[in-house]
Amino acid sequence: MKRAVEPLRVSLVTLGVEDVERAARFYETLGMKRRVKGAKDVAFFEAGGVILAVWGRADLAKDVHVENSKPEFSGVSLAFNVESEASVDKALEAAAAAGGKIFKPAQRTFYGGYAGYFADPDGHFWEVAHNPGFPFGKDGKLQLPD
C-alpha cells in the first residue's frame, strides 16, 4: 500500500499556557532543560526525542484559528515513563513541590505497573508511570513489545 504522506511521528508537543515564564520555571524545576533561549513568548524543552513547547494559550488558539477556551479536561494527557516505582513517587513529589496538583496518587495499575497523575499549573495532565512491560532501550527510549 502506498502512503500519501510520510509516517506520522510526534516531534513536538505544544501546551497552551497562561504564563509562559511560570510554565517554563515549572518544567525546569522538574529537570527539563530549556533550549532556544532567545525565543520570544515561547519556551522549548528537550523531552527524550520529542520537543515540549509552552506557548501562550491565546497565541496558540489564534495560530490554530479556534476560540480561546479552557475546558477542565480536554481528553488529552501526556505521559512519561520512569525506571522504578520510587522514581514515580519522586516525580509526583517534585511536581507538587513545583506548583503542580496531584490528581491521582501513585498506585498499582491493571497492567502490573505503578503510576499516578498530576496537572501542571495550567491544568495539563501528565501520567508518571513505571511499566515493566515497556522497558527502556540502550538509547534511553521506551521500547514497546511486539
Secondary structure as GFF3:
##gff-version 3
##sequence-region A 1 146
A	DSSP	beta_strand	12	17	.	.	.	ID=ss1
A	DSSP	alpha_helix	20	29	.	.	.	ID=ss2
A	DSSP	beta_strand	34	35	.	.	.	ID=ss3
A	DSSP	beta_strand	42	47	.	.	.	ID=ss4
A	DSSP	beta_strand	50	56	.	.	.	ID=ss5
A	DSSP	alpha_helix	57	64	.	.	.	ID=ss6
A	DSSP	beta_strand	77	81	.	.	.	ID=ss7
A	DSSP	alpha_helix	85	97	.	.	.	ID=ss8
A	DSSP	beta_strand	101	108	.	.	.	ID=ss9
A	DSSP	beta_strand	114	119	.	.	.	ID=ss10
A	DSSP	beta_strand	125	130	.	.	.	ID=ss11
###
